[in-house]
Amino acid sequence: MTDSPWDSALPPIKPFYAFNGVGDPITLHRGEIHGVQDTGIPGEVSLRCSPILGVDWNTTPDPDARPRTQDTAVLRLQRPHGQAEVEAWTRNYDEGWINGAALGESDAPLTRLVAHWFNLPRFKGHQYLTDRIDGADRFWSGGRWSHEVDGWKIHLDVRPDHKEIWDELLKTRLYAMTHTMQISRADGQQFTAAEARHLLVALHFGMSFCLGRWVAPLLPVGIGADGAVVWEEWAALHCDPAKSLSSGWWQPWDPEALARFMDGLVPAFSDPGKAEPLRLQISYAITAIRDQGFVEQRVMIGAAGLEHAMWQRLVLAGVLTRREYKNTRVWKAHIKLRKVLEGINVSLDIDKTQLPAMARFIDEALQRSGEQLDGPEAVARIRNSLVHPEEAQKNIYEIPGLVTEAWLLTRHYLSLLVLESLGYRGPHQNLARIRGWAGETEETPWS
């Protein structure tokens, strides 16, 4: 007989804060709060999950309390690692909010760090998990995704009732903890929260770029060798409501593609010279990819991201001088874009079945002036028409769906440039395609 996969099932990572219901707040601190009144007052600090994410504090109302004359306060809280001081804002004398706070010493030695992901869809993991829930043993397949990268070991576990929570998230557009994550050093050595900072940032930006919307690893907790909490962070990072299908390049049922992507992303974020421009470029890409806001805004943000990528690949790489790059009579925007896309083997042709409005725009240009446009030139012209309100702006709205297709092509180009810059090779969802099977992928063109 062969062993059942259930025989090797592992216990899940325990969240430091209990899983919440959709939209329910998560209590971060309960006890005396000093710094609001003359003496300590019973109160709470919590992560608000409805209607948006935020960190709130409140104290027990005191009818004899003196009204505050300042709009800020320094809350003093007794935490497991000692007293912490937290800068806060006040709405009135007994409540307010916290924009973000790190508690404990960021250079204290840790053996592991636990973080809590919000609004992350379930995706295929490598390992089975088991736990005793309501008096019975429960198993779930593919519950843990694990990966080692750049000396770090990452475990990401889905909560056992994810399906029920996810269905409710899709209905309400609120927030809930969906996964727990544990980070440690692959060699078992200790590390500090400061040393792990770039990894948390990389995972926040990377997973969001994969899905085409912001998801967030919140409330990280650093745990020392004796199992005690020595560091923690409270903040409400960028996080979007749940979405049934991924808007990003990654197909969530492909764990190996995610691992390959992280192999390039995490080392890049550990290099300060690469991390800052990469953060900006990925931020442009996420904003351009996500299907929210006016489509014209998405085209403009995507164009800014393309400009950023072109500057890196042409000027910073020494292909063009600054003067040459800025000589728009010779090096027009579409010429520069065409050059960087050809450099990574991206097709410049327009698929008439996927982008019929764009194909019509190109055909009309050919009939009108004999010009043979390709994808980069069509995108550049439409973007210019949006920026410079002349007669040409009216023309782009005469073709239904043209601006939307310009957005699709812009986000497609930008996502590929980011992926190639990280050395990713493998399957991806073509973001210029809107027809076909959900989750359909193709190989990166430079593969």
For each residue, the residues with C-beta under 8 A, 3 or more apart:
1:
2:
3: 7 8
4: 7
5: 8 9 128 141
6: 9 128 130 139
7: 3 4
8: 3 5 127 128
9: 5 6 127 128 129 130 139
10: 127 128 129 130 144
11: 129 130 131
12: 129 131 143 144 157 160 180
13: 114 155 157 180 181 182
14: 114 180
15: 18 19 114 116 177 180
16: 114 116 219 221 229
17: 20 26 27 28 47 116 177 219
18: 15 26
19: 15 159 161 176 177
20: 17 24 25 26 49 176 177
21: 24 165 168 176
22: 49 165 168 169 172 174 175 176
23: 49 50 172 174 175 176
24: 20 21 49 50 176
25: 20 46 47 48 49 50 56
26: 17 18 20 46 47 49 177 219
27: 17 30 44 45 46
28: 17 44 45 46 47 55 219 234
29: 33 44 45 77 79
30: 27 43 44
31: 42 43 77 78
32: 40 41 42 43 78
33: 29 36 40 41 42 43 45 57 59 75 76 77
34: 39 40 41 75 76 77
35: 73 74 75 76 85
36: 33 41 43 59 68 73 75 90 93 94
37: 41 59 62 65 66 93
38:
39: 34
40: 32 33 34
41: 32 33 34 36 37 59 60 62 94
42: 31 32 33 59 60
43: 30 31 32 33 36 57 58 59 60 94
44: 27 28 29 30 57 58
45: 27 28 29 33 55 56 57 75 77 86 98 234
46: 25 26 27 28 55 56 57
47: 17 25 26 28 53 54 55 218 219 234 236
48: 25 52 53 54 55 56 236
49: 20 22 23 24 25 26 53 118 174 175 176
50: 23 24 25 174 175
51: 174
52: 48 175 236
53: 47 48 49 118 175 216 218 236 237 239
54: 47 48 97 236
55: 28 45 46 47 48 97 98 99 100 101 234 235 236
56: 25 45 46 48 95 96 97 98
57: 33 43 44 45 46 75 88 95 96 97 98
58: 43 44 94 95 96
59: 33 36 37 41 42 43 62 94 95
60: 41 42 43 94
61: 65 94
62: 37 41 59 65 93 94
63:
64:
65: 37 61 62 93 94
66: 37 93
67: 92 93
68: 36 71 73 90 92 93
69:
70: 73 90
71: 68 89 90
72: 87 88 89 90
73: 35 36 68 70 87 88 89 90 96
74: 35 85 86 87 88
75: 33 34 35 36 45 57 85 86 87 88 98
76: 33 34 35 83 84 85 86
77: 29 31 33 34 45 83 84 85 86 103
78: 31 32 82 83 84
79: 29 82 83 84 103 104 229 232
80: 228 229
81: 84 103 104 105 108 228 229 230 231 232
82: 78 79 104
83: 76 77 78 79
84: 76 77 78 79 81 101 103 104
85: 35 74 75 76 77
86: 45 74 75 76 77 98 101 103 234
87: 72 73 74 75 98 99 101
88: 57 72 73 74 75 96 97 98
89: 71 72 73 96 97 98 99
90: 36 68 70 71 72 73 93 95 96
91: 95 96 97
92: 67 68 95 96
93: 36 37 62 65 66 67 68 90
94: 36 41 43 58 59 60 61 62 65
95: 56 57 58 59 90 91 92
96: 56 57 58 73 88 89 90 91 92
97: 54 55 56 57 88 89 91
98: 45 55 56 57 75 86 87 88 89 101 234
99: 55 87 89 235
100: 55 233 234 235 236
101: 55 84 86 87 98 233 234 235
102: 106 193 231 232 233
103: 77 79 81 84 86 231 232 233 234
104: 79 81 82 84 108 193 222 229 230 231 232
105: 81 108 230 231
106: 102 192 193 194 197 231
107: 192 193 194
108: 81 104 105 192 193 222 224 230 231
109: 190 191 192 224 225 230
110: 113 190 191 192 193 196 222 223 224 230 231
111: 184 190 223 224 225
112: 182 183 184 222 223
113: 110 182 183 184 193 196 220 221 222 223
114: 13 14 15 16 180 181 182 183 220 221 223
115: 180 181 183 200 217 218 219 220 221
116: 15 16 17 177 179 180 181 217 218 219 220
117: 120 156 177 178 179 180 181 207 215 216 217 218
118: 49 53 175 176 177 178 215 216 218 239
119: 169 175 176 178 215 216 239 240 241 242
120: 117 178 179 207 215
121: 166 178 211 242 243 246 252
122: 158 162 163 166 178 252
123: 145 252 253 255 258
124: 142 145 252 253 254 255
125: 142 143 144 145 146 156 157 158 255
126: 142 144 145 146 255
127: 8 9 10 142 143 144 146
128: 5 6 8 9 10 139 140 141 142 143 144
129: 9 10 11 12 139 140 143 144 157 160
130: 6 9 10 11 137 138 139 140
131: 11 12 137 138 160
132: 135 136 137 138
133: 136 138 160
134:
135: 132
136: 132 133
137: 130 131 132
138: 130 131 132 133 160
139: 6 9 128 129 130
140: 128 129 130 143 158 160
141: 5 128
142: 124 125 126 127 128
143: 12 125 127 128 129 140 157 158 160
144: 10 12 125 126 127 128 129 155 156 157 158
145: 123 124 125 126 154 155 156 255 258
146: 125 126 127 153 154 155 156
147: 153 154 258 259 262
148: 151 152 153 154 186
149: 152 154 259 262 263 266 267
150: 266 267 270
151: 148 185 186 187
152: 148 149 183 184 185 186 196 199 266
153: 146 147 148 183 184 185 186
154: 145 146 147 148 149 181 182 183 203 262
155: 13 144 145 146 181 182
156: 117 125 144 145 146 179 180 181
157: 12 13 125 129 143 144 179 180 181
158: 122 125 140 143 144 162 178 179
159: 19 162 165 177 178 179 180
160: 12 129 131 133 138 140 143
161: 19 164 165
162: 122 158 159 165 166 178
163: 122 166 167
164: 161 167 168
165: 21 22 159 161 162 168 169 176 178
166: 121 122 162 163 169 170 178 242
167: 163 164 170 171
168: 21 22 164 165 171 172 176
169: 22 119 165 166 172 173 174 175 176 178 241 242
170: 166 167 242 243 244
171: 167 168
172: 22 23 168 169
173: 169 241 242
174: 22 23 49 50 51 169 241
175: 22 23 49 50 52 53 118 119 169 239 241
176: 19 20 21 22 23 24 49 118 119 165 168 169
177: 15 17 19 20 26 116 117 118 159 180 218
178: 117 118 119 120 121 122 158 159 162 165 166 169
179: 116 117 120 156 157 158 159
180: 12 13 14 15 114 115 116 117 156 157 159 177
181: 13 114 115 116 117 154 155 156 157 203 217
182: 13 112 113 114 154 155
183: 112 113 114 115 152 153 154 196 199 200
184: 111 112 113 152 153 188 191
185: 151 152 153 188 189 190 191
186: 148 151 152 153
187: 151
188: 184 185
189: 185
190: 109 110 111 185 225
191: 109 110 184 185 195 196
192: 106 107 108 109 110 195 196 222
193: 102 104 106 107 108 110 113 196 197 220 222 231 233
194: 106 107 197
195: 191 192
196: 110 113 152 183 191 192 193 199 200 222
197: 106 193 194 200 201
198: 201 202 266 269 270 275
199: 152 183 196 202 203 266 269 270
200: 115 183 196 197 203 204 217 220
201: 197 198 204 205 269 275 279
202: 198 199 205 206 262 265 266 268 269 270
203: 154 181 199 200 206 207 217
204: 200 201 207 208 215 216 217 237 238
205: 201 202 208 209 265 269 278 279 282 283 286
206: 202 203 209 210 261 262 265 266 282
207: 117 120 203 204 210 211 215 217
208: 204 205 211 212 213 214 215 216 238 282 286
209: 205 206 212 248 249 282 285 286 289 415 418
210: 206 207 246 248 249 250 252 258 261
211: 121 207 208 215 243 246 247 248 250 252
212: 208 209 246 247 248 249 286 289 290 291 431
213: 208 240 243 247 248 286 289 290
214: 208 237 238 239 240 286 290
215: 117 118 119 120 204 207 208 211 239 240
216: 53 117 118 119 204 208 237 238 239
217: 115 116 117 181 200 203 204 207 220 237
218: 47 53 115 116 117 118 177 235 236 237 239
219: 16 17 26 28 47 115 116 232 233 234
220: 113 114 115 116 193 200 217 232 233
221: 16 113 114 115 229 231 232
222: 104 108 110 112 113 192 193 196 229 230 231 232
223: 110 111 112 113 114 227 228 229 230
224: 108 109 110 111 227 228 229 230
225: 109 111 190
226:
227: 223 224
228: 80 81 223 224
229: 16 79 80 81 104 221 222 223 224 232
230: 81 104 105 108 109 110 222 223 224
231: 81 102 103 104 105 106 108 110 193 221 222
232: 79 81 102 103 104 219 220 221 222 229
233: 100 101 102 103 193 219 220
234: 28 45 47 55 86 98 100 101 103 219
235: 55 99 100 101 218
236: 47 48 52 53 54 55 100 218 239
237: 53 204 214 216 217 218
238: 204 208 214 216
239: 53 118 119 175 214 215 216 218 236
240: 119 213 214 215 243 290 292
241: 119 169 173 174 175
242: 119 121 166 169 170 173
243: 121 170 211 213 240 246 247
244: 170
245: 438 439
246: 121 210 211 212 243 250 251 252 429
247: 211 212 213 243 289 290 291
248: 209 210 211 212 213 289 415 429 431
249: 209 210 212 415 419 428 429 431
250: 210 211 246 254 257 258 261 428 429
251: 246 254 257 427 428 429 439 441
252: 121 122 123 124 210 211 246
253: 123 124 439
254: 124 250 251 257 258 427 441
255: 123 124 125 126 145 258 259
256: 259 260 426
257: 250 251 254 260 261 426 427 428
258: 123 145 147 210 250 254 255 261 262
259: 147 149 255 256 262 263
260: 256 257 263 264 424 425 426
261: 206 210 250 257 258 264 265 419 422 424
262: 147 149 154 202 206 258 259 265 266
263: 149 259 260 266 267 423
264: 260 261 267 268 422 423 424
265: 202 205 206 261 262 268 269 422
266: 149 150 152 198 199 202 206 262 263 269 270
267: 149 150 263 264 270 271
268: 202 264 265 271 274 275 278 422
269: 198 199 201 202 205 265 266 274 275 278 279
270: 150 198 199 202 266 267 275
271: 267 268 274 275
272: 275 276
273: 276
274: 268 269 271 277 278
275: 198 201 268 269 270 271 272 278 279
276: 272 273 279 280
277: 274 280 281 308 312
278: 205 268 269 274 275 281 282 418 421
279: 201 205 269 275 276 282 283
280: 276 277 283 284 308
281: 277 278 284 285 305 308 309 312 418 421
282: 205 206 208 209 278 279 285 286 418
283: 205 279 280 286 287
284: 280 281 287 288 301 302 304 305 308 414
285: 209 281 282 288 289 302 305 411 414 415 418
286: 205 208 209 212 213 214 282 283 289 290
287: 283 284 290 298 301
288: 284 285 298 299 301 302 305 407 410 411 414
289: 209 212 213 247 248 285 286 411 415 431
290: 212 213 214 240 247 286 287 298
291: 212 247 298
292: 240
293: 297 298
294: 297 298
295: 298 299 403 404 407
296: 299 300 386 403
297: 293 294 300 301
298: 287 288 290 291 293 294 295 301 302 407 410 411
299: 288 295 296 302 303 382 383 386 403 406 407 410
300: 296 297 303 304 383 386 387
301: 284 287 288 297 298 304 305
302: 284 285 288 298 299 305 306 407 410 411 413 414
303: 299 300 306 307 379 383 410
304: 284 300 301 307 308
305: 281 284 285 288 301 302 308 309 414
306: 302 303 309 310 337 410 413 414 417
307: 303 304 310 311 333
308: 277 280 281 284 304 305 311 312
309: 281 305 306 312 313 340 414 417 418 421
310: 306 307 313 314 336 337 340
311: 307 308 314 315 316 325
312: 277 281 308 309 315 316 317 421
313: 309 310 316 317 319 340 343 417
314: 310 311 317 319 320 325 336 339 340
315: 311 312 318 319 320 321 322 325
316: 311 312 313
317: 312 313 314
318: 315
319: 313 314 315 339
320: 314 315 324 325 331
321: 315 324 325
322: 315 325 326
323: 326 327
324: 320 321 327 330 331
325: 311 314 315 320 321 322 331 336
326: 322 323 331
327: 323 324 330 331
328: 331 332 333
329: 332
330: 324 327 335
331: 320 324 325 326 327 328 335 336
332: 328 329 335 336 380
333: 307 328 336 337 380 383 384
334: 337 338 376 377 379 380 381
335: 330 331 332 338 339
336: 310 314 325 331 332 333 339 340
337: 306 310 333 334 340 341 376 379 380 413
338: 334 335 341 342 348 374 376 377
339: 314 319 335 336 342 343
340: 309 310 313 314 336 337 343 344 417
341: 337 338 344 346 348 376 413 416 417
342: 338 339 345 346 348
343: 313 339 340
344: 340 341 416 417 420 445 446
345: 342 445 446
346: 341 342 413 416 445
347: 375 445
348: 338 341 342 374 375 376
349: 374 375
350: 355 358 359 362 374 375 378
351: 354 355 359 432 433
352: 355 356 359
353: 356 435
354: 351 432 433 434 435
355: 350 351 352 358 359 405 408 409 432
356: 352 353 359 360 401 405
357: 360 361 399 400 401 402 404 405
358: 350 355 361 362 375 378 402 405 406 409
359: 350 351 352 355 356 362 363
360: 356 357 363 364 399 402
361: 357 358 364 365 373 378 382 396 399 402
362: 350 358 359 365 366 372 373 374 378
363: 359 360 366 367
364: 360 361 367 368 399
365: 361 362 368 369 371 373
366: 362 363 369 370 371 372 373
367: 363 364
368: 364 365 371
369: 365 366
370: 366
371: 365 366 368
372: 362 366
373: 361 362 365 366 377 378 381
374: 338 348 349 350 362 377 378
375: 347 348 349 350 358 378 379 409 413
376: 334 337 338 341 348 379 380 413
377: 334 338 373 374 380 381
378: 350 358 361 362 373 374 375 381 382 406 409
379: 303 334 337 375 376 382 383 406 409 410 413
380: 332 333 334 337 376 377 383 384
381: 334 373 377 378 384 385 392
382: 299 361 378 379 385 386 396 402 403 406
383: 299 300 303 333 379 380 386 387 406 410
384: 333 380 381 387 388 392
385: 381 382 388 390 392 393 395 396
386: 296 299 300 382 383 393 396 403
387: 300 383 384
388: 384 385 392 393
389: 393
390: 385 393
391: 394 395
392: 381 384 385 388 395 396
393: 385 386 388 389 390 396 397
394: 391 397 398
395: 385 391 392 398 399
396: 361 382 385 386 392 393 399 402 403
397: 393 394 402 403
398: 394 395
399: 357 360 361 364 395 396 402
400: 357
401: 356 357 404 405
402: 357 358 360 361 382 396 397 399 405 406
403: 295 296 299 382 386 396 397 406 407
404: 295 357 401 407 408
405: 355 356 357 358 401 402 408 409
406: 299 358 378 379 382 383 402 403 409 410
407: 288 295 298 299 302 403 404 410 411
408: 355 404 405 411 412 431 432 433 434
409: 355 358 375 378 379 405 406 412 413 432
410: 288 298 299 302 303 306 379 383 406 407 413 414
411: 285 288 289 298 302 407 408 414 415 431 432
412: 408 409 415 416 430 431 432
413: 302 306 337 341 346 375 376 379 409 410 416 417
414: 284 285 288 302 305 306 309 410 411 417 418
415: 209 248 249 285 289 411 412 418 419 428 431
416: 341 344 346 412 413 419 420 428 444 445
417: 306 309 313 340 341 344 413 414 420 421
418: 209 278 281 282 285 309 414 415 421 422
419: 249 261 415 416 422 424 428 444
420: 344 416 417 423 424 444 446
421: 278 281 309 312 417 418
422: 261 264 265 268 418 419
423: 263 264 420
424: 260 261 264 419 420 428 444
425: 260 443 444 446 447
426: 256 257 260 443 444 447
427: 251 254 257 441 442 443 444
428: 249 250 251 257 415 416 419 424 441 442 443 444
429: 246 248 249 250 251 433 439 440 441
430: 412 433 441 442
431: 212 248 249 289 408 411 412 415
432: 351 354 355 408 409 411 412
433: 351 354 408 429 430 436 440
434: 354 408
435: 353 354
436: 433 440
437: 440
438: 245
439: 245 251 253 429
440: 429 433 436 437
441: 251 254 427 428 429 430
442: 427 428 430
443: 425 426 427 428 447
444: 416 419 420 424 425 426 427 428 447
445: 344 345 346 347 416
446: 344 345 420 425
447: 425 426 443 444
